[in-house]
Amino acid sequence: MKKSPTATPTAPAATTTDPRPMARQRHYWLFKSEPAEFGIADLAGAPGGTARWDGIRNYQARNHLRDGVAPGDGVLIYHSSCKVPGVAGTAEVVSAPYPDPAQFDPESPYFDPKSPADHPRWFCVDIRHRQTFADVIPAGRLKAMAELADMVLFRQGRLSVQPVSQREWEAILALAG
């Protein structure tokens, strides 16, 4: 679920000659989910096609969510732990990161009794459904593409939130048609 934020470029600092802040470049991400728990169909069916992406309990993924993910970023929704793992569609980040409320709920499977409310450990974002692909693009097909050889997906496969380059994003969207 996770990847180091150093793999994600940051926007350059604004110059002193122009007092306006510089626009942040759009970043791209791959969010993994088990479709039996929450998949692209669940996101599409949520009110307004929008849902909280929560339950991340890996520090690398948390760092991406907290320090790298921002409104307007593109997200590939990747189905894992299923018959055909692969990219099922796209979404867009629609909120800034905020503390995951599940960490404070003793009834939640994501409860963390060591996470203080004044200094939370875990974060989440809201995402909005953009596209469900006609067919899931299987992991094997992605792995066979030279343009995707350096994807974090194939180096740190268990990471549930990981950066995707613009080139990788465009190659996957081209596959989806």
N, C-alpha and C positions, 0 to 999 in steps of 0.2 A: 504494500500500500504506500510505500514511501520512497523518496529520493532526495538527495542533498540539494538545498537551494542554490548551491554554487553552480549547478548546471543550468540555471535559469538566469539569463542576462537581466540586468537592472537598467532602468531608464537613466540616461545621463543627467547630471545635475543641471539646473537652469543656470544660464549665464548671468553675470552681473549687469550686462547691458540690457537685458530683457527681463522685467520684473514678473512676467507671466510664467507660471510653472510649465515645464515641457510636458507634452502628452506622453503617457506611458505606452510603450509598444505592446500590442496584443501578444499574449503568450498562449501556448497550447499545452494541454494536459491529457493524460489518459487516466481515467478513474475506473478501477476494477470493482465489480460487484457480482455476487452470485445471483443469477436471475430468479432462482427459487425464493430468495430473500427480498431482493429489490432490483428489478431489471429495467430495461428501457421501456417496456410496456407499462410498468408501474409509474415511471416518471411521466410518460405521455398521458396517463390517466389521472394524475394528481391534479388538484384544482389549479387551473391556469397553466398546467404542464410544469409546475414549479414544486420543488421539494428540497428539503434540507439533506445535504450529503454529510452524514454524521457517522459515528461509530468507529472512526479511525483511531486505532490504538497502537500505532507504530510511530516512533519518534521521527524517522525520516519523512514519512507521509505527513505527519503533523507539521513538521517544519515547512514543507511545501505549501500546505494549506494556510498556515499562519503567516509565512514570510514571502510567498511567491504568488499565490493565486489571488486574482483580483477581478472585480466586475468587468465584464466584456471579454474575458478570456474564453477560448474555445475548449471544449471537452469532448474527447472520444469516450464513449461508454463501452467498456470491455466486459463481456460476460465471461466469468471464470467458474471453475468447479461445476461444469455442466457437460452435456453430450458434445456440443460443438463450441469450444471456447473461441472467442474472437470479438471483433469490434461490431457492435450491434447498432450504433447510431451516434448522434452528436447532441450536445447540449451547450449551453452558455452559462457562465458564472454570472449571477445577478445580485450577489451581496458581497460585502467585504467579509473577511473571516471574523467569526465571533466564537466565544466559548461554547463548546458542545454541551447543551443542557443535560444530556443523558449521563454525563460524568457525575452529576450531583443527585441523581435519582436512584435511591436504593432498590427500586423495583426494576430498573433497567439492566439488561445484560452488559451494558457499557458503563455501569457505575464504577467509579474509582474513588474509594474512600480516602486515598492519599492526595487527592486533588483539591486544594483549598479554593473556596469561591473567590478569594481576593487575589489569587495567583493560579488560575486554572492551567492544567496541563494540556487539555485536548481542545481542538478547534474544529469548526465545521464551516461550510458555506452553503448558500442556496444556489441551486442550478435550475435552469429552464430547458425543457425539451426543445430541440430544434428539428431533428430528423431521425426517423427510424429507417434503417436500411432495409431494402426488400429482402435481403438475405444477410445473415451474419457473415462477416469476412473472417474466415477461419484463421487461427493462429498459424497453421502450416503454410497457408498462402502468403501471409504477411512475412513470415520468416524467409520465404523463398525469394523475396524481392530485394535486389541489390540496394535500392534506395533506403531500405529499412534495416540494413545490416547493423547499424550502430544504435538502434533503438534501445532505450533502457529496458523495455519489455523483455528483450532477449538476453540482457546482462544481469538484471535483477528482477526476475520473473515474478517474485512474490510481492513486489512493491505495489501497493494499491492506489497510490497517487504518484504519478511520475510525469516528468516533463516530456514533451514531444516537440521536435523542431518544426518550423514552418514547412520545410521540405517534406518531412514525414507526414505531417497533417495533410498537405496537398496530395501526396501520393496515395494516402488511404482514401481520401474523398474521391479521387479519380477512380479508384477501384470500385467504390460504391456506385459510381455513375451519377 
